[in-house]
Amino acid sequence: MRQSYIIEIDGIFLGAAAFYGDGYTFVGVDSRLKELDGQHFDKLSDVREAASRTYRHAPFAARVKAMSLQAMSRA
C-alpha cells in the first residue's frame, strides 16, 4: 500500500481507500458499508461515489444515530 485516503460523507468517517498501484481497495469501518469492504475500484472518485451512494441508501435511522454519536463525542 502506497497511500490511503479517508472516505467521509456528511462528516461521518466511513472507511479508507487504500491505493495499491493498480487501483483502490475500500476498507470500511461502518457496518452500513460492509458490502463495499474489500472491493477494488479503478479511481478514487469511484470509491467516494460508491460509499456515498451506499451510505445515503442506508436506513435513515442508522444515519441519524451515527450523526448523534459523532456530535456527542465532540461535546
N, C-alpha and C positions, 0 to 999 in steps of 0.2 A: 504494500500500500504506500503510495507516494504522498497522498493528500486526502484529507477528509473535509467535508463541508456540512455545516449544520443545516438541518431541514426544520424550519419553524413556520407554522401557519398561525396567524392571529395571535402571535406572541406565545404560542404553545410549542415547546420543543418536542418534536415527534420522532426524531432519529437523525441519522447522518448518512451522507452519500460518500462512500469510500472509492477513490479513484485507483484503479489497478493497471493502468496503461492501455487497456483495450475498452474501457468504459467504466461505469459507476455501479456499485452494488449498494443497495439500500439496506441499512442496519436500523431497524425500528426499535423504539423503546416504548411506544404507545400501543396498547393492545388493539386499538381500533385499526391499526395499520399492519396487523400481523400477516395479512395476505400479501403484502409487498415485501416483507422481510426476506432478504436474501436474493431478491430479484435483480437482474442485470439490466442496465439501461445504457444506451449509446451516449446520451448527452445529459449533463446536469439539469438542464431545463426540463427534460423528460421526467427525471426523478421528482423534481419540485411539483410539476403538473400532476403526476400520478398521486403523490402524497396529498396535495391539496384536494383533488377530486375525491379521493377515498375518505379523507377527514371530513369533508363537507357533506358527504353522504352518510356519515355515521349518525346514529340517532342523536337528536338534539339534546336530550337529557344527558348523554355522555359528554358532549362538548361543554355544556354548562357546568357540569361537575368539575371538569378539568380546569376551566377558567376560574371557578371559585377556589379550587385548591391552590392555583397559582397566585391568586390575589391574597389568600390567607398567608402564604409563605413570604410575601413581601411586607406584611404588616409587622 
